[in-house]
Amino acid sequence: MLPLVIFPMVTTSLKHGLSPSSSIAFARLGLILCGPFGTPHEGLEMAKAAELILEKPGMRSSMTHTIFVTQTCCYHWTSPLQDTIEPLLKGYQAGLEIGDTDSACYCLVGRMYYLFFTGRTLDSIQQELEATIHVMTQLNQDDNKSKIVILLTAVKKLRGLDAEAGDEILDSILATAAETRNIMAAYVSLMKIEVCILFQQWGEAIDLVRKAGDIRLVLPSTFAPVRYTFLE
């Protein structure tokens, strides 16, 4: 469905001129090209085009969401994941400044997950996650807060803290997500797989992949689900 939405948006921008939604359209075209279409270099060109559009007057309102898409879904295919951390933080700060709280928190969630995957020490990332949960609570961002809770629970489990309680939290979120068919199930499955991999529980990891299905369809082009392709 995503291509059916994005392609007309890009075509309209090329035919009738640019608007604030144009940068988001080109960024999402980059997402499609990087992941589903398997052409990351072409996708990166679209991400760069989106950033050029942002430099034009009157485009600031779409800045944060554009940064979120390009940094979480495009650049990691051809550049070190570490390079996305600072732009995502800037995206979060810019979102708060312009009143795009939802996209700001998307950037913050993406940054926290990518901090984890770049190998930040577990004790330091736990402190940041706990602070982020407080921020999400203040901003009334329940869904984004749940994504951070999932990551924090996995971090604590890896540190040997509250392992049983952590399993109950993840299972509860997974059960609720299964009933409502929302994206949270993919995040839970993702972090359960991560824990199994790091503990070298290969059989359990493969079982989780089979139960979860192709989470790349739910989290397209992001770094995390792509790294488990080898389990197939």
C-alpha positions as CSV (number, residue, x, y, z in Angstrom):
1,M,0.0,0.0,0.0
2,L,2.8,2.4,0.8
3,P,4.0,2.7,-2.8
4,L,0.5,3.5,-3.9
5,V,0.5,6.5,-1.6
6,I,4.1,7.7,-2.2
7,F,4.4,7.5,-6.0
8,P,1.5,9.9,-6.6
9,M,2.9,12.3,-4.0
10,V,6.3,12.4,-5.7
11,T,4.7,12.7,-9.2
12,T,2.5,15.6,-8.0
13,S,5.6,17.4,-6.6
14,L,7.5,17.0,-9.9
15,K,4.5,18.1,-11.9
16,H,3.1,21.0,-9.9
17,G,5.9,22.1,-7.7
18,L,7.2,21.6,-4.2
19,S,5.2,21.8,-0.9
20,P,6.1,20.9,2.7
21,S,4.9,17.4,2.1
22,S,7.3,16.9,-0.8
23,S,10.3,16.3,1.4
24,I,8.4,13.6,3.2
25,A,7.3,12.0,-0.1
26,F,10.9,11.8,-1.4
27,A,12.1,10.5,2.0
28,R,9.6,7.8,1.9
29,L,10.4,7.0,-1.7
30,G,14.0,6.5,-0.4
31,L,12.6,4.1,2.3
32,I,10.9,2.0,-0.4
33,L,13.9,1.9,-2.6
34,C,16.3,1.0,0.2
35,G,14.3,-1.8,1.7
36,P,11.5,-3.4,-0.3
37,F,13.1,-2.6,-3.7
38,G,16.6,-3.5,-2.6
39,T,18.3,-0.5,-4.2
40,P,19.9,1.4,-1.3
41,H,22.1,3.7,-3.4
42,E,19.1,4.9,-5.3
43,G,17.2,5.3,-2.1
44,L,20.0,7.4,-0.6
45,E,19.7,9.8,-3.6
46,M,16.0,10.3,-2.8
47,A,16.9,10.9,0.9
48,K,19.4,13.6,-0.2
49,A,16.8,15.1,-2.5
50,A,14.4,15.3,0.5
51,E,17.0,17.1,2.5
52,L,17.6,19.6,-0.4
53,I,13.9,20.3,-0.4
54,L,14.0,21.2,3.3
55,E,16.5,23.9,2.5
56,K,13.9,25.8,0.5
57,P,11.8,28.5,2.3
58,G,8.6,27.4,3.9
59,M,9.6,23.7,4.4
60,R,10.4,23.7,8.1
61,S,7.1,22.1,9.1
62,S,8.1,18.8,7.5
63,M,11.7,18.8,8.8
64,T,11.4,16.5,11.7
65,H,9.4,13.7,10.0
66,T,11.8,13.9,7.0
67,I,14.8,13.5,9.3
68,F,13.1,10.6,11.0
69,V,12.5,8.7,7.7
70,T,15.9,9.4,6.1
71,Q,17.9,8.6,9.2
72,T,16.1,5.5,10.4
73,C,15.4,4.0,7.0
74,C,17.9,5.2,4.4
75,Y,21.4,6.2,5.6
76,H,22.2,3.0,7.6
77,W,22.3,1.0,4.4
78,T,25.4,2.7,3.1
79,S,26.9,4.5,6.2
80,P,27.8,3.5,9.8
81,L,24.8,3.3,12.0
82,Q,26.6,5.6,14.5
83,D,26.2,8.5,12.0
84,T,22.4,8.6,12.5
85,I,22.6,9.3,16.2
86,E,23.3,13.0,16.1
87,P,20.8,13.8,13.3
88,L,18.1,12.0,15.1
89,L,18.7,14.0,18.2
90,K,18.6,17.2,16.2
91,G,15.3,16.0,14.6
92,Y,13.9,15.5,18.1
93,Q,14.9,19.0,19.2
94,A,13.6,20.6,16.0
95,G,10.3,18.8,16.4
96,L,9.8,20.2,19.8
97,E,10.6,23.7,18.5
98,I,8.1,23.6,15.7
99,G,5.4,21.7,17.6
100,D,5.7,18.4,15.7
101,T,5.7,16.4,18.9
102,D,4.8,13.0,17.3
103,S,7.7,13.1,14.8
104,A,10.0,14.4,17.5
105,C,9.3,11.4,19.6
106,Y,9.7,9.1,16.6
107,C,13.2,10.5,16.2
108,L,13.9,9.9,19.9
109,V,12.7,6.3,19.7
110,G,14.8,5.7,16.6
111,R,17.8,7.2,18.3
112,M,17.4,5.1,21.4
113,Y,17.1,1.8,19.5
114,Y,20.1,2.8,17.3
115,L,22.2,3.7,20.3
116,F,21.5,0.1,21.5
117,F,22.5,-1.4,18.2
118,T,25.7,0.6,18.0
119,G,26.9,-1.1,21.1
120,R,26.4,1.6,23.8
121,T,27.1,0.1,27.2
122,L,24.0,-1.3,28.8
123,D,24.2,0.7,32.0
124,S,24.5,4.0,30.2
125,I,21.7,3.2,27.8
126,Q,19.5,2.1,30.7
127,Q,19.9,5.5,32.3
128,E,18.9,7.3,29.0
129,L,16.0,5.0,28.5
130,E,14.6,5.7,32.0
131,A,15.0,9.4,31.3
132,T,13.3,9.0,27.9
133,I,10.3,7.3,29.5
134,H,9.8,10.3,31.8
135,V,9.9,12.6,28.7
136,M,7.3,10.4,26.8
137,T,5.1,10.5,29.9
138,Q,5.2,14.3,30.0
139,L,4.4,14.5,26.3
140,N,1.5,12.0,26.5
141,Q,3.2,9.8,24.0
142,D,1.9,6.4,25.1
143,D,2.7,4.4,22.0
144,N,6.3,5.7,21.8
145,K,6.6,5.2,25.5
146,S,5.7,1.6,25.1
147,K,8.5,1.2,22.4
148,I,11.0,2.5,24.9
149,V,9.6,0.3,27.7
150,I,10.2,-2.7,25.4
151,L,13.8,-1.7,24.8
152,L,14.4,-1.0,28.5
153,T,13.0,-4.3,29.4
154,A,15.4,-6.1,27.0
155,V,18.3,-4.1,28.3
156,K,17.5,-5.0,31.9
157,K,17.2,-8.7,30.9
158,L,20.6,-8.6,29.3
159,R,22.0,-7.1,32.5
160,G,20.4,-9.8,34.6
161,L,17.9,-7.4,36.2
162,D,14.3,-8.3,36.8
163,A,14.4,-11.1,34.1
164,E,11.1,-12.7,35.1
165,A,9.3,-9.4,35.5
166,G,10.7,-8.4,32.1
167,D,9.3,-11.5,30.4
168,E,5.9,-10.7,31.9
169,I,6.0,-7.1,30.6
170,L,6.9,-8.2,27.1
171,D,4.3,-11.0,27.1
172,S,1.6,-8.6,28.3
173,I,2.5,-6.0,25.6
174,L,2.6,-8.8,22.9
175,A,-0.8,-10.1,24.0
176,T,-2.4,-6.7,23.8
177,A,-0.7,-6.0,20.5
178,A,-1.9,-9.3,19.0
179,E,-5.5,-8.3,19.9
180,T,-5.3,-4.9,18.4
181,R,-2.9,-5.9,15.6
182,N,-0.6,-2.9,16.1
183,I,3.0,-2.3,15.5
184,M,4.1,-3.1,19.1
185,A,4.1,-6.8,18.4
186,A,7.0,-6.3,16.0
187,Y,9.0,-4.4,18.6
188,V,8.4,-7.1,21.2
189,S,9.4,-9.8,18.8
190,L,12.4,-7.9,17.7
191,M,13.8,-7.4,21.2
192,K,13.0,-11.0,22.2
193,I,15.0,-12.2,19.2
194,E,17.9,-9.8,20.1
195,V,18.1,-11.2,23.6
196,C,18.1,-14.8,22.3
197,I,20.9,-13.9,19.8
198,L,23.1,-12.3,22.4
199,F,22.6,-15.3,24.8
200,Q,23.3,-17.6,21.8
201,Q,19.9,-19.3,22.1
202,W,19.7,-20.0,18.4
203,G,16.8,-22.5,18.5
204,E,14.6,-20.1,20.4
205,A,15.6,-17.2,18.1
206,I,14.5,-19.2,15.0
207,D,11.2,-20.2,16.7
208,L,10.6,-16.5,17.4
209,V,11.3,-15.5,13.8
210,R,8.8,-18.2,12.6
211,K,6.1,-17.0,15.0
212,A,6.7,-13.3,14.4
213,G,6.5,-13.6,10.6
214,D,8.4,-11.1,8.4
215,I,8.7,-8.1,10.7
216,R,10.5,-6.3,7.9
217,L,7.0,-5.7,6.4
218,V,6.0,-3.9,9.6
219,L,9.2,-2.1,10.2
220,P,10.3,-1.6,6.6
221,S,13.9,-0.5,5.8
222,T,14.9,0.0,9.5
223,F,18.2,-1.4,10.7
224,A,17.0,-3.8,13.4
225,P,14.9,-6.4,11.5
226,V,17.3,-6.5,8.5
227,R,20.1,-7.8,10.7
228,Y,18.2,-11.0,11.4
229,T,17.8,-12.0,7.8
230,F,20.5,-14.7,8.3
231,L,18.2,-16.6,10.7
232,E,16.0,-17.4,7.7
